[in-house]
Amino acid sequence: MPAIRKFYRSVLLVLWLIISINLTILFLRNTREPQGFATNMVGKLLGLLARFFGVKIKTYGTPLAEKTLFVANHISWLDILVLGHLLPVHFLSKHEVKAIPIIGWLATRAGTLYIKRGCRISASDSSSDITSVLKQQHNSLIFAEGTTTDGHIKKFHSRLMQSAIDAHAMVQPVAIFYPRKIQKSRDPQTNNIEINPVTLFLGDTSTGESFDLISRAPGIDVEVHFLEPIHSKDKTRDEIAQHAYDEVVAAIKAIKAGKLFDAEKK
């Protein structure tokens, strides 16, 4: 059954790529309006691909509509599909993504911004790019840990928070978590809800290996929590980063403990 599931989803992925390439050629030119046909198209395409992989999304809280820097934790490449479906945003991605055949081209045409890891000049340029996006009333999203994790949140890097300050924009933390599907299985030692191991994209795991695990999985649940927005006015980038970090850490703890927020399922 897992092998059949993978084959079926692989066929759907090929069809999705063909459709996406054609729509991208017609409607996307490396940028898009905060609202409108092109932005809605990108969101629907990403949501469709997420459904092909059996992802079921549950959202909590309300995302701001425009001129917002969303700051999220990062677990899987599925995060892009989920958050891109829910939010009209320009993602900030590592520069290597731009070189991936087809995927890099699609991402660039959709308005993805890029950063070279470990390069101060690139970080400064990326911050300026995000500032420009925000000043045009667009949204942007960064994974502030700078890498994927297993749900144990790492320090949020503050350099890119300067973009919100420079643009006089709001910052909204976002917590994302993939609970195990089987009765929200709990860790026998901590009694916490466990993360779904097939979603983890850590260490030496290749994209191919991760795709194999996810495409074979019967279904994947994901919770997305839009947390209390932060005003960037009169705050330093370090203060914003710490505030966002504290909110996301608290949210992930609540998710693992099974304490849900007031929610609207989507």
Secondary structure, DSSP 8 states (H G I E B T S, - for coil): -HHHHHHHHHHHHHHHHHHHHHHHHHH-SS---SSSHHHHHHHHHHHHHHHHTTEEEEEES----SSEEEEE----THHHHHHHHHS--EEEEEGGGGGSTTHHHHHHHTT-EEE-TT-HHHHHHHHHHHHHHHHTT--EEEETTSS--SSS------GGGHHHHHHT-EEEEEEEE-B-SGGG-B-TTT--B-B-GGG---TT--HHHHHHHHHHSS-EEEEEEE---EE-TT--HHHHHHHHHHHHHHHHHHHHHT---SB---
